[in-house]
Amino acid sequence: MSAYPFLKDNIEALETYNPPFYAWLSSQNIDEEKLTSSLFKNKWDILDWKMENGKGLFDSLMPNIIYKNWTVTEKAETSATFIVGCNLGYGLNHVLMNTPDSHKVIVSDPNPEMILACLGQTDYRAFISSGKLHFCSVDENSLMSIIKDLDLQFVYGKIYLRLDMASQQIGPEYARWSANIRNKMESFTVEMTTLRLKQDVMVGNELENFSRTITDGTITPLKGAAKGLGAVILGAGPSLAEFGPELAKSPGCAIYTTSLQGLPAVHKTGIKPHFCIGIDYNESMDRVYQQLDKEWAKDIPLIYSTKLSNKVLTEYPGPTIPMWTMGGLGTFALHNHEEVFDAGSNVSVTLARFLDWCGFNHILLVGQDFAWKGKVSHANGHQNAGMTYNESVLVNLKNEDGEDLTSTIQYMTSKREMEEDIKTLKAPVFNLYGGCALIDGTRNVDMHKVHMEGLLSSAPGSIDYFMTAMNMARTPRDFPLFEPRSQKWNISLRHATKKLEKLFRKHGKYQKEINKAFHDVYFFLRQDPLYLPYLYNEILDMAGLARAKSSYVPKDLPHYKKIIKKTLTKIRYMDRCLSVADKRKAA
C-alpha cells in the first residue's frame, strides 16, 4: 500500500522481535476497506484518520498542541511510558523522540486497524529491535506479562500512563482499556512494594519452615476431592455477625472454611469450620492467639502458606498442612514436586482459588464485605475489630441500595482480584449479601434463597470423602535434595570483586568495562532459579547498578560490595536450611 510505506517492514520487525503481538495482530479481523478509505489530509494539511461520523481525529486540534504536555520530567532514563491509543503515531513519535534510548515505550490500541495505520506511517524498526518500543495486545495475560517486566522502572523510575485524547473520539473502549491498565498497575504497585519491603521476610519464613513442611505433608490429595460438595467461605466482615448465628443453627451439609485470623470471630457465631487457611507472613499474626480458644481449635486443620511466620505456625494448636505459594522457593524449585499456588493479595482470594482447585460444586461467600457502614470494619473477635484507618488509605463507595460505605485501597484491590478470579473459576460463586460492597461475578442471595436453592447441600458421602483426603494430606513426604552452592558462589563473586576493584582505580577511563562487569554479576545472581526469590532485593540492587546507571563514581564500589556481602550471607543460610532433607535421608 502506497499510503502505508512502512507497514511491511514494521510488521516483519514485530514478527522477529515481538512474536506474541505479531500472532495476536495476525489473528485479528482487519477491515482493509477502512484502511484504504480512512486516510486523508485535513484542514491543517496533515495526515488524519476519518472516523465513522465523517470527522477527522485531528479536526479540532493540531497534534503538537495535544501532545506538548506528554513530557517526562524526571528519571527519564529509568522510566517508561504506556500509551493507550496510537492514532497515526503522532503521540507515540513525540514520546520516542523526546526520551532517552533507555526509556521504555509501550503502545496498546483496542482497534487493530489503528495499529496498522500507525505502523504504516513511521519506520519503527530501530526502536522495536532495540527494545525501546513494545506493542501490547488487548489481552489481560499479555498486559500483566508486560507490566511485570517493568519492575526496574517501578523501582528506579516512574510509569507514565497516557490515554490518547484523539483516539477517545473513536469509542469508549479506549477509556475502558486504560482503566483496566491503571487497575493492573495499581495491583502490581502493591505487589512490588510488598516484595521490595517483605520478600526477605517471606522467603526467610519459608526457609525457617522448610524442615517442618517435609513432615507436615502436602495438599496434593485434596485436588479434585470435593466433587459433589458445596463450600462456605466465612469472612470476618460486619455481616458475619448477622448471618453466622443463623448458619450455626442450620449448617446443612457443606464444608465451612475461614482464614486463620477469622477463627475467633467465626467461633463467636457458633460455627466450627472444617479447616482454615493462613497466608499472612507477618509475625503480628500471632495476635490471633490473644482471642483464639485453642482447645476449640485443636482439631481444625490449618492449611498454611509456607511463608507464614514460623512463630505463628508453631503456636497453632491443631493439625497443619503446608501450601507452597508463588513468589518463593516453590515457584522454581518445587513446581515439579508440589502444587504451587498463586495466593493473591487476600486470604479470601486464596480460599476461592483453593476451593475451585479442590473441585467444589459451588461456593457461598459469607461476611465477604470488603467495606463497612459507619465505623465497624470487622466482626467482633477479629484482631482488627475496632481498628482505625489512616484517611489516606480510605475509599468511599456505595452499596446496592445507594448507601455510603467505607473501604480501603487494599480491600478494593483484593475485591478486583477476586472479581477477576471469579470469571475463571469453574464453580459458581454466590454472595450472602450483607449490604456492603457488591462483588461482580457473584449472585447475591439472602438466607431464604440459600436454603431454597440447596447451597448448603452436598452429595451423600462427599464430606467424609473430602475429610479423608484432608487426613491423607498430612502424610510426610520426600523432598528433592539440594546441592550446596555457597562455596562456588563465594569463589566466583570474589573474582568479580577483585576485577571491579582494579577497574575502579581508574574509573573515569573504564566506565564501559565497569558497566559490563556489573552486568556480569547481575546475570550471575539470576542464574539459579532456586536462589532467585531470596535474592530478590540484591538482584534489584544490582539491576540498579547495571541497568539504571550509565556512569560510575568511587562510592558505587562500596555499594556493590555491600550487595555481595548480603548475597553471600543469604546463600550460606539457604544452604543450611535446605540441607535438612539431605540430613534426614542420611539419618
Long-range contacts (C-beta under 8 A, 24 or more apart in sequence): 1-35, 1-36, 1-120, 3-35, 3-36, 3-39, 3-120, 4-35, 4-116, 4-117, 4-119, 4-120, 4-121, 5-120, 5-121, 6-119, 6-120, 6-121, 6-122, 6-123, 6-124, 7-116, 7-119, 7-120, 9-123, 9-125, 10-119, 10-120, 10-123, 10-124, 10-125, 10-128, 11-119, 13-124, 13-125, 13-128, 13-129, 14-119, 14-128, 14-135, 16-129, 17-128, 17-129, 17-131, 18-128, 18-134, 18-135, 20-137, 20-142, 21-134, 21-135, 21-136, 21-137, 21-142, 24-137, 24-139, 24-142, 25-112, 25-115, 25-116, 25-135, 25-137, 28-112, 30-112, 30-113, 30-116, 31-113, 34-113, 35-113, 35-116, 35-117, 38-113, 38-117, 39-117, 47-88, 47-121, 48-88, 49-87, 49-88, 49-114, 49-117, 51-169, 51-170, 55-169, 57-87, 57-88, 57-166, 57-167, 57-169, 57-170, 58-87, 58-90, 58-166, 61-166, 63-90, 63-91, 63-94, 63-166, 66-90, 66-91, 66-165, 66-166, 67-91, 67-94, 67-95, 70-94, 70-95, 70-160, 70-162, 71-98, 72-98, 72-99, 72-103, 72-158, 72-160, 74-158, 75-156, 75-157, 75-158, 76-100, 76-103, 76-157, 77-102, 77-103, 77-157, 77-548, 77-550, 78-102, 78-152, 78-153, 78-156, 78-157, 78-548, 79-103, 79-104, 79-153, 79-157, 79-158, 79-159, 79-160, 80-104, 80-105, 80-106, 80-150, 80-153, 80-157, 80-158, 80-159, 80-160, 81-105, 81-106, 81-159, 81-160, 81-162, 82-106, 82-108, 82-159, 82-160, 82-161, 82-162, 82-181, 82-185, 83-107, 83-108, 83-162, 83-164, 84-108, 84-109, 84-161, 84-162, 84-163, 84-164, 84-167, 84-174, 84-177, 84-178, 84-181, 85-109, 85-114, 85-163, 85-164, 85-166, 85-167, 85-168, 85-170, 85-174, 86-114, 86-115, 86-118, 86-164, 86-167, 87-114, 87-117, 87-118, 87-164, 87-166, 87-167, 88-117, 88-118, 88-121, 89-118, 89-121, 89-122, 90-166, 91-162, 91-164, 91-166, 92-118, 92-122, 92-133, 93-122, 95-162, 96-127, 96-132, 96-133, 101-130, 101-132, 102-132, 102-550, 103-132, 104-131, 104-132, 104-134, 104-150, 104-153, 105-132, 105-133, 105-134, 106-134, 106-135, 106-136, 106-146, 107-133, 107-134, 107-135, 107-136, 108-135, 108-136, 108-137, 108-138, 108-143, 108-177, 108-181, 109-138, 109-167, 109-174, 110-138, 110-171, 110-173, 110-174, 110-177, 111-170, 111-173, 114-167, 114-170, 138-177, 140-180, 140-184, 140-420, 143-180, 143-181, 143-184, 144-184, 144-188, 147-181, 147-184, 147-185, 147-188, 148-188, 151-192, 151-540, 152-540, 152-543, 152-544, 152-547, 152-548, 154-188, 154-189, 154-192, 155-192, 155-196, 155-540, 155-543, 155-544, 156-543, 156-544, 156-548, 157-548, 159-185, 161-185, 183-416, 186-409, 186-413, 187-345, 187-413, 187-416, 187-417, 190-345, 190-410, 190-413, 191-345, 195-327, 195-536, 196-537, 196-540, 198-281, 199-327, 199-533, 199-534, 199-536, 199-537, 200-534, 200-536, 200-537, 201-281, 201-282, 202-281, 202-307, 202-327, 202-328, 203-307, 203-328, 203-329, 203-533, 203-534, 203-536, 204-534, 205-281, 205-306, 205-307, 205-308, 205-309, 205-310, 206-306, 206-307, 206-328, 206-329, 206-330, 207-329, 207-534, 207-573, 207-574, 207-577, 207-578, 208-310, 208-577, 209-306, 209-308, 209-310, 209-313, 209-322, 210-306, 210-329, 210-577, 210-578, 210-580, 210-581, 211-577, 211-580, 211-584, 212-310, 212-313, 212-320, 212-322, 213-306, 213-322, 213-324, 213-479, 214-476, 214-477, 214-478, 214-479, 214-580, 214-581, 214-584, 215-476, 216-320, 216-321, 216-322, 216-474, 216-476, 217-321, 217-322, 217-473, 217-474, 217-475, 217-476, 217-477, 218-321, 218-322, 218-338, 218-339, 218-473, 218-475, 218-477, 219-303, 219-321, 219-322, 219-323, 219-339, 219-473, 220-338, 220-339, 220-473, 221-469, 221-470, 221-472, 221-473, 221-475, 222-357, 222-358, 222-466, 222-469, 222-470, 222-473, 223-339, 223-357, 223-358, 223-359, 224-358, 224-359, 225-358, 225-359, 225-465, 225-466, 225-469, 226-255, 226-355, 226-358, 226-359, 226-360, 226-361, 226-462, 226-466, 227-359, 227-361, 227-459, 227-462, 228-361, 228-458, 228-459, 228-462, 229-254, 229-255, 229-359, 229-360, 229-361, 229-458, 229-459, 229-462, 229-463, 229-466, 230-254, 230-255, 230-360, 230-361, 230-362, 230-363, 230-364, 230-454, 230-455, 230-456, 230-457, 230-458, 231-255, 231-256, 231-257, 231-355, 231-358, 231-360, 231-362, 231-363, 231-364, 231-427, 232-256, 232-257, 232-363, 232-364, 232-366, 232-456, 233-257, 233-258, 233-348, 233-351, 233-352, 233-355, 233-363, 233-364, 233-365, 233-366, 233-368, 234-258, 234-262, 234-266, 234-271, 234-273, 234-366, 234-367, 235-259, 235-262, 235-348, 235-365, 235-366, 235-367, 235-368, 235-369, 236-261, 236-262, 236-265, 236-266, 236-367, 236-378, 236-379, 236-381, 236-382, 236-384, 237-367, 237-368, 237-369, 237-370, 237-372, 237-378, 237-379, 237-434, 237-436, 238-367, 238-369, 238-372, 238-373, 238-376, 238-377, 238-378, 238-379, 238-434, 238-436, 239-366, 239-367, 239-369, 239-379, 239-432, 239-433, 239-434, 239-435, 239-436, 240-265, 240-266, 240-269, 240-366, 240-367, 240-379, 240-434, 241-268, 241-269, 241-379, 241-380, 242-434, 243-366, 243-367, 243-432, 243-434, 243-447, 244-268, 244-269, 244-270, 244-271, 244-366, 244-367, 244-379, 245-269, 245-270, 246-447, 247-271, 247-366, 247-456, 250-451, 250-456, 251-456, 252-451, 252-455, 252-456, 252-457, 252-458, 253-456, 253-457, 253-458, 253-463, 254-364, 254-455, 254-456, 254-457, 254-458, 255-360, 255-458, 255-463, 255-466, 257-351, 257-355, 258-351, 259-347, 259-348, 259-351, 260-285, 260-288, 260-302, 260-304, 260-312, 260-316, 260-347, 261-285, 261-288, 261-347, 261-382, 261-383, 261-384, 262-347, 262-367, 262-382, 263-288, 263-292, 263-297, 263-300, 264-288, 264-291, 264-292, 264-293, 264-381, 264-382, 264-383, 265-378, 265-379, 265-380, 265-381, 265-382, 265-385, 266-381, 267-292, 267-293, 267-296, 267-297, 267-381, 268-379, 268-380, 268-381, 269-379, 272-296, 272-300, 273-300, 274-300, 274-301, 274-463, 274-466, 274-467, 274-470, 275-300, 275-301, 275-302, 275-303, 275-470, 276-300, 276-301, 276-302, 276-303, 277-302, 277-303, 277-304, 277-305, 277-323, 277-347, 277-350, 277-351, 277-354, 278-302, 278-303, 278-304, 278-305, 278-308, 278-312, 278-313, 278-316, 278-347, 279-304, 279-305, 279-307, 279-308, 279-323, 279-325, 279-343, 279-347, 279-350, 280-308, 280-347, 281-305, 281-307, 281-308, 281-309, 282-309, 283-309, 283-311, 283-312, 285-309, 285-312, 286-311, 286-312, 286-315, 287-383, 288-312, 288-383, 289-315, 290-383, 291-381, 291-383, 301-470, 301-474, 303-354, 305-343, 305-350, 306-330, 319-474, 321-470, 321-473, 321-474, 323-354, 327-533, 328-533, 329-530, 329-533, 329-534, 331-529, 331-532, 331-533, 332-529, 332-530, 332-532, 332-533, 333-480, 333-482, 333-529, 333-530, 334-479, 334-480, 337-479, 337-480, 344-414, 344-417, 344-418, 344-421, 345-410, 345-413, 345-414, 345-417, 346-410, 346-411, 346-414, 346-417, 346-418, 348-414, 348-418, 349-414, 349-417, 349-418, 349-421, 352-418, 352-421, 352-422, 352-425, 352-429, 353-421, 353-425, 355-427, 356-425, 356-426, 356-427, 358-466, 360-427, 361-427, 361-458, 362-427, 362-428, 362-429, 362-430, 362-455, 363-425, 363-427, 363-428, 363-429, 363-430, 364-429, 364-430, 364-431, 364-432, 364-445, 364-450, 364-455, 364-456, 365-429, 365-430, 365-431, 365-432, 365-439, 365-442, 366-432, 367-434, 368-418, 368-431, 368-439, 369-434, 369-436, 369-437, 370-407, 370-411, 370-412, 370-414, 370-415, 370-436, 370-437, 370-439, 371-397, 371-399, 371-405, 371-406, 371-407, 371-411, 371-436, 371-437, 372-405, 372-406, 372-407, 372-436, 373-399, 373-403, 373-404, 373-405, 373-406, 373-435, 373-436, 377-406, 397-437, 399-435, 399-436, 399-437, 399-438, 400-433, 400-435, 400-438, 400-444, 401-435, 403-435, 405-436, 405-437, 407-437, 411-437, 415-439, 430-455, 478-581, 478-585, 479-581, 480-581, 481-581, 481-582, 481-585, 482-530, 482-575, 482-578, 482-579, 482-581, 482-582, 484-575, 484-579, 485-528, 485-531, 485-571, 485-574, 485-575, 486-568, 486-571, 486-572, 486-574, 486-575, 489-567, 489-568, 489-571, 490-568, 490-571, 492-524, 493-521, 493-524, 493-564, 493-567, 493-568, 496-520, 496-521, 496-524, 496-564, 497-560, 497-561, 497-564, 500-557, 500-560, 501-557, 504-552, 504-554, 504-556, 504-557, 507-552, 507-553, 507-554, 511-551, 511-552, 514-552, 514-556, 515-546, 515-549, 515-550, 515-552, 518-542, 518-545, 518-546, 518-560, 519-546, 519-547, 521-546, 521-560, 521-564, 522-546, 522-547, 525-567, 530-574, 531-570, 531-571, 531-574, 534-570, 534-574, 535-567, 535-570, 537-566, 538-563, 538-566, 538-567, 538-570
